[in-house]
Amino acid sequence: MATYDPFRDLDRLATSLFDTRRGPRRMPMDLYRDGDHYVLTADLPGIDPGSVDIDVDGQLLTIRAERTLAAGEGVKWITREREAASFLRQLNLGQGIDTENISATYSNGVLSVTIPVSEKAKPRKVEVKTDAETPVLTAHESHAGAGAGAGAGAADAPRPVEQ
């Protein structure tokens, strides 16, 4: 049998009166990169999945969620420590994100958001061309005053022009 502790109730009352966090609460989260996408996981225990709202506006990702508690008729509460609450988290995504393909799942009180890296931001190879692949300009020197056939030979051979 539970014993009555007036100090516990007084502490709970003082906490509720002086708690300034009446607005949306922050949800604890982890964020990591796995290959070509980021994964955000956030703890949202007791949240109705239908209350989770994820918006992307430009490069700003906003996650909102609500926890509501049933207040059954004729119920006499012995203790009530869980509160109804709103949760809010906003992240600046940066430029290398594919905002069109962000996806999310909610399972066992954990929200998982997959944020893919855009194709432009992925590492890529740059082809290096060699001199053999670039065209070489050639020119002929003409010797004024030399007759036809006279002086023909090595002097008339095409020579590459240095660029």
Buried (B, 14 or more C-beta within 10 A) or exposed (E): EEEEEEEEEEEEEEEEEEEEEEEBBEBEBEEEEEEEBBBBBBEBEEBEEEBBEBEBEEEEBEBBBBBEEEEEEEEEEEEEEEEEBBBBBEBEBEEEBBBEEBEBEBEEEBBBBBBBBBEEBEEEEEEEEEEEEEEEEEEEEEEEEEEEEEEEEEEEEEEEEEE
